[in-house]
Amino acid sequence: MIIRRILWMLLIVAVFSACEQANPNFQEDAGNPEYFHQSMKQLSDVIVHDIFSPPVASRIFAYSSIAGYEAALPGSSGYRSLAGQLNGLEATPQPEEGKTYCFPLAGIHAFLKVGKAFTFSEDKMEAYQEELYAALDSIHIPGDVWDRSLAYGDQVADHILAWANEDMYKETRTYPKYSISDDPARWQPTPPDYMDGIEPHWKMIRTMVLDSAQQFTPPPPTAFSMDKNSKFMEETMEVYEALKVDDQAEREERTAIAKFWDCNPYVSHHTGHVMFATKKITPGGHWIGITKIACRKANADFMKTLEAYTITSIALFDAFISCWDEKYRSNLIRPETVINRYIDEKWAPTLQTPPFPEYTSGHSVISRAAAVALTSVFGDNFSFLDTTEEEYGLPAREFNSFMEASSEAAVSRLYGGIHYRPAIEYGVAQGEKVGDLVVKNVQFRQQLSTK
């Protein structure tokens, strides 16, 4: 009798434990978009820590986001694959029919695997992944579903990594450095570190939507001339005097705009014989932060969140290729060099001049492309408070639309003393063309039947 009672008690405990572990809503719980926002923030932080250049950072964001989207896709009937829509991307592996998966988990896993493969600080990514999976484990996803979902995420990630492996990135790592020209109109390394030109061969990276890096080549920059009556000298003087306006409030506002959009991943500081550096998000990283803000404000679900990150990162990726193609073709000298050499040897820009040619403005191109992409997801006149730079000690700024934010990002480079106006204006036009092409040619939603 005693043994029978013990057996009954053990059975009751077992049944109770099974009921406690069962969670019929594990799909919905795992699909909380905050899990993906946290994962993207972790990747952004690692990109900052590892000091990737802006073009390389855009590559990390793009491939990781695409992997996450494709792995989560089978769980959402209203969305379509990007295979066949992006250059060289073939059909992704499909899950087994009749099997249960947790596709949000698969998407996060694929995203993290690609992100880890592209960064140096694998330990930071792995530590984060362990913490995240411990949190997801509390959702009580069935063990077989958990294992199957991770395995599917691995399959998709491996597929995306194989695709990425063919984009010429590896090959460009072996190409020669930028060769400095004696031509006074051409870019020269700038103080304080006189760094080599970053990514002079980036135009060779395979685009995702553009037919080539040259598809939207802008008009050439203003011809270099030190004639005091020349157009080039007029543009140079505009940079020189950008913060010399009489109105103090206007000066302070221009300075605040310049610093807010600085987004220089590596700023060096020299005091006597001591040198130290500060690390920040890249320009693309800033727009990834804006994407998070927009998703949260719009209460976007898991798949719309992935859509927003993915289309934005694709636009950023192709925009950098388009911009860098022009930078090393026109190879125009920076304002800092011209002003120090011919006008005022003691002048220094508000921002540290980044190490690559001037024309066109990277911020102008990529910001407008990202703004067009985000507008396609969230609509025109989507107001938001941009808190992206608060962790770097800068106050938030408010915008009435993504396009307004991109315009401010563009003109910030004039206020910062690092770009002439044509690089900004033609850069905005260049970025808008890239963004429009991406939005037109990359479809995330299934077309509804008209029958």
ZIGIJO-V445397 format. One record per residue. N is the residue number from 1. RES is the residue in one letter. NEAR is the number of other C-alpha atoms within 10 Angstrom. Layout:
# ZIGIJO-V445397
n=N res=RES near=NEAR
n=N res=RES near=NEAR
This chain:
# ZIGIJO-V445397
n=1 res=M near=6
n=2 res=I near=7
n=3 res=I near=8
n=4 res=R near=9
n=5 res=R near=10
n=6 res=I near=11
n=7 res=L near=12
n=8 res=W near=12
n=9 res=M near=12
n=10 res=L near=12
n=11 res=L near=12
n=12 res=I near=12
n=13 res=V near=12
n=14 res=A near=12
n=15 res=V near=12
n=16 res=F near=12
n=17 res=S near=11
n=18 res=A near=11
n=19 res=C near=10
n=20 res=E near=10
n=21 res=Q near=14
n=22 res=A near=14
n=23 res=N near=15
n=24 res=P near=12
n=25 res=N near=12
n=26 res=F near=17
n=27 res=Q near=17
n=28 res=E near=12
n=29 res=D near=16
n=30 res=A near=23
n=31 res=G near=21
n=32 res=N near=15
n=33 res=P near=22
n=34 res=E near=16
n=35 res=Y near=19
n=36 res=F near=24
n=37 res=H near=21
n=38 res=Q near=14
n=39 res=S near=21
n=40 res=M near=24
n=41 res=K near=15
n=42 res=Q near=18
n=43 res=L near=26
n=44 res=S near=24
n=45 res=D near=17
n=46 res=V near=21
n=47 res=I near=29
n=48 res=V near=21
n=49 res=H near=17
n=50 res=D near=14
n=51 res=I near=20
n=52 res=F near=19
n=53 res=S near=18
n=54 res=P near=23
n=55 res=P near=23
n=56 res=V near=19
n=57 res=A near=26
n=58 res=S near=28
n=59 res=R near=22
n=60 res=I near=23
n=61 res=F near=28
n=62 res=A near=22
n=63 res=Y near=24
n=64 res=S near=29
n=65 res=S near=28
n=66 res=I near=27
n=67 res=A near=33
n=68 res=G near=32
n=69 res=Y near=32
n=70 res=E near=28
n=71 res=A near=31
n=72 res=A near=30
n=73 res=L near=23
n=74 res=P near=19
n=75 res=G near=17
n=76 res=S near=12
n=77 res=S near=9
n=78 res=G near=13
n=79 res=Y near=20
n=80 res=R near=17
n=81 res=S near=21
n=82 res=L near=19
n=83 res=A near=13
n=84 res=G near=11
n=85 res=Q near=16
n=86 res=L near=17
n=87 res=N near=16
n=88 res=G near=16
n=89 res=L near=16
n=90 res=E near=15
n=91 res=A near=13
n=92 res=T near=18
n=93 res=P near=15
n=94 res=Q near=13
n=95 res=P near=20
n=96 res=E near=10
n=97 res=E near=6
n=98 res=G near=6
n=99 res=K near=9
n=100 res=T near=14
n=101 res=Y near=24
n=102 res=C near=24
n=103 res=F near=29
n=104 res=P near=30
n=105 res=L near=27
n=106 res=A near=31
n=107 res=G near=35
n=108 res=I near=29
n=109 res=H near=27
n=110 res=A near=33
n=111 res=F near=31
n=112 res=L near=28
n=113 res=K near=24
n=114 res=V near=25
n=115 res=G near=29
n=116 res=K near=20
n=117 res=A near=15
n=118 res=F near=19
n=119 res=T near=19
n=120 res=F near=16
n=121 res=S near=15
n=122 res=E near=15
n=123 res=D near=10
n=124 res=K near=16
n=125 res=M near=21
n=126 res=E near=14
n=127 res=A near=10
n=128 res=Y near=17
n=129 res=Q near=18
n=130 res=E near=11
n=131 res=E near=11
n=132 res=L near=15
n=133 res=Y near=15
n=134 res=A near=11
n=135 res=A near=13
n=136 res=L near=17
n=137 res=D near=15
n=138 res=S near=11
n=139 res=I near=19
n=140 res=H near=18
n=141 res=I near=23
n=142 res=P near=18
n=143 res=G near=10
n=144 res=D near=11
n=145 res=V near=16
n=146 res=W near=20
n=147 res=D near=15
n=148 res=R near=20
n=149 res=S near=25
n=150 res=L near=21
n=151 res=A near=16
n=152 res=Y near=26
n=153 res=G near=30
n=154 res=D near=22
n=155 res=Q near=20
n=156 res=V near=31
n=157 res=A near=31
n=158 res=D near=18
n=159 res=H near=19
n=160 res=I near=23
n=161 res=L near=19
n=162 res=A near=12
n=163 res=W near=15
n=164 res=A near=19
n=165 res=N near=12
n=166 res=E near=13
n=167 res=D near=17
n=168 res=M near=15
n=169 res=Y near=17
n=170 res=K near=12
n=171 res=E near=13
n=172 res=T near=16
n=173 res=R near=12
n=174 res=T near=8
n=175 res=Y near=11
n=176 res=P near=9
n=177 res=K near=13
n=178 res=Y near=14
n=179 res=S near=10
n=180 res=I near=12
n=181 res=S near=11
n=182 res=D near=9
n=183 res=D near=9
n=184 res=P near=13
n=185 res=A near=17
n=186 res=R near=17
n=187 res=W near=26
n=188 res=Q near=26
n=189 res=P near=19
n=190 res=T near=19
n=191 res=P near=15
n=192 res=P near=12
n=193 res=D near=12
n=194 res=Y near=12
n=195 res=M near=13
n=196 res=D near=16
n=197 res=G near=19
n=198 res=I near=17
n=199 res=E near=20
n=200 res=P near=21
n=201 res=H near=20
n=202 res=W near=22
n=203 res=K near=24
n=204 res=M near=17
n=205 res=I near=20
n=206 res=R near=21
n=207 res=T near=21
n=208 res=M near=21
n=209 res=V near=22
n=210 res=L near=21
n=211 res=D near=11
n=212 res=S near=17
n=213 res=A near=22
n=214 res=Q near=14
n=215 res=Q near=12
n=216 res=F near=20
n=217 res=T near=14
n=218 res=P near=17
n=219 res=P near=12
n=220 res=P near=15
n=221 res=P near=19
n=222 res=T near=16
n=223 res=A near=12
n=224 res=F near=16
n=225 res=S near=14
n=226 res=M near=16
n=227 res=D near=10
n=228 res=K near=10
n=229 res=N near=9
n=230 res=S near=14
n=231 res=K near=15
n=232 res=F near=19
n=233 res=M near=19
n=234 res=E near=16
n=235 res=E near=16
n=236 res=T near=23
n=237 res=M near=16
n=238 res=E near=19
n=239 res=V near=24
n=240 res=Y near=23
n=241 res=E near=12
n=242 res=A near=16
n=243 res=L near=22
n=244 res=K near=12
n=245 res=V near=12
n=246 res=D near=8
n=247 res=D near=9
n=248 res=Q near=11
n=249 res=A near=10
n=250 res=E near=13
n=251 res=R near=16
n=252 res=E near=13
n=253 res=E near=13
n=254 res=R near=21
n=255 res=T near=18
n=256 res=A near=18
n=257 res=I near=20
n=258 res=A near=24
n=259 res=K near=19
n=260 res=F near=23
n=261 res=W near=24
n=262 res=D near=24
n=263 res=C near=21
n=264 res=N near=21
n=265 res=P near=23
n=266 res=Y near=18
n=267 res=V near=18
n=268 res=S near=13
n=269 res=H near=14
n=270 res=H near=11
n=271 res=T near=7
n=272 res=G near=6
n=273 res=H near=5
n=274 res=V near=7
n=275 res=M near=9
n=276 res=F near=9
n=277 res=A near=11
n=278 res=T near=12
n=279 res=K near=17
n=280 res=K near=23
n=281 res=I near=29
n=282 res=T near=27
n=283 res=P near=26
n=284 res=G near=29
n=285 res=G near=27
n=286 res=H near=21
n=287 res=W near=26
n=288 res=I near=26
n=289 res=G near=21
n=290 res=I near=23
n=291 res=T near=25
n=292 res=K near=23
n=293 res=I near=18
n=294 res=A near=23
n=295 res=C near=23
n=296 res=R near=15
n=297 res=K near=13
n=298 res=A near=13
n=299 res=N near=12
n=300 res=A near=18
n=301 res=D near=15
n=302 res=F near=23
n=303 res=M near=23
n=304 res=K near=20
n=305 res=T near=23
n=306 res=L near=26
n=307 res=E near=23
n=308 res=A near=24
n=309 res=Y near=31
n=310 res=T near=25
n=311 res=I near=26
n=312 res=T near=33
n=313 res=S near=31
n=314 res=I near=28
n=315 res=A near=33
n=316 res=L near=36
n=317 res=F near=31
n=318 res=D near=31
n=319 res=A near=35
n=320 res=F near=27
n=321 res=I near=27
n=322 res=S near=30
n=323 res=C near=29
n=324 res=W near=29
n=325 res=D near=24
n=326 res=E near=26
n=327 res=K near=22
n=328 res=Y near=23
n=329 res=R near=13
n=330 res=S near=17
n=331 res=N near=21
n=332 res=L near=25
n=333 res=I near=22
n=334 res=R near=26
n=335 res=P near=25
n=336 res=E near=25
n=337 res=T near=22
n=338 res=V near=20
n=339 res=I near=20
n=340 res=N near=13
n=341 res=R near=12
n=342 res=Y near=9
n=343 res=I near=15
n=344 res=D near=13
n=345 res=E near=12
n=346 res=K near=8
n=347 res=W near=14
n=348 res=A near=19
n=349 res=P near=17
n=350 res=T near=17
n=351 res=L near=20
n=352 res=Q near=20
n=353 res=T near=26
n=354 res=P near=20
n=355 res=P near=19
n=356 res=F near=24
n=357 res=P near=27
n=358 res=E near=27
n=359 res=Y near=31
n=360 res=T near=34
n=361 res=S near=31
n=362 res=G near=29
n=363 res=H near=31
n=364 res=S near=30
n=365 res=V near=33
n=366 res=I near=36
n=367 res=S near=33
n=368 res=R near=32
n=369 res=A near=35
n=370 res=A near=34
n=371 res=A near=27
n=372 res=V near=28
n=373 res=A near=30
n=374 res=L near=29
n=375 res=T near=20
n=376 res=S near=17
n=377 res=V near=17
n=378 res=F near=18
n=379 res=G near=12
n=380 res=D near=15
n=381 res=N near=13
n=382 res=F near=17
n=383 res=S near=15
n=384 res=F near=17
n=385 res=L near=14
n=386 res=D near=21
n=387 res=T near=16
n=388 res=T near=21
n=389 res=E near=20
n=390 res=E near=12
n=391 res=E near=9
n=392 res=Y near=12
n=393 res=G near=8
n=394 res=L near=14
n=395 res=P near=13
n=396 res=A near=12
n=397 res=R near=16
n=398 res=E near=12
n=399 res=F near=16
n=400 res=N near=13
n=401 res=S near=18
n=402 res=F near=28
n=403 res=M near=22
n=404 res=E near=17
n=405 res=A near=22
n=406 res=S near=26
n=407 res=S near=18
n=408 res=E near=20
n=409 res=A near=25
n=410 res=A near=29
n=411 res=V near=24
n=412 res=S near=26
n=413 res=R near=28
n=414 res=L near=26
n=415 res=Y near=27
n=416 res=G near=25
n=417 res=G near=26
n=418 res=I near=25
n=419 res=H near=29
n=420 res=Y near=28
n=421 res=R near=21
n=422 res=P near=18
n=423 res=A near=28
n=424 res=I near=26
n=425 res=E near=17
n=426 res=Y near=21
n=427 res=G near=29
n=428 res=V near=27
n=429 res=A near=17
n=430 res=Q near=27
n=431 res=G near=32
n=432 res=E near=26
n=433 res=K near=19
n=434 res=V near=29
n=435 res=G near=31
n=436 res=D near=17
n=437 res=L near=17
n=438 res=V near=27
n=439 res=V near=23
n=440 res=K near=11
n=441 res=N near=12
n=442 res=V near=18
n=443 res=Q near=16
n=444 res=F near=21
n=445 res=R near=13
n=446 res=Q near=11
n=447 res=Q near=10
n=448 res=L near=7
n=449 res=S near=5
n=450 res=T near=4
n=451 res=K near=3
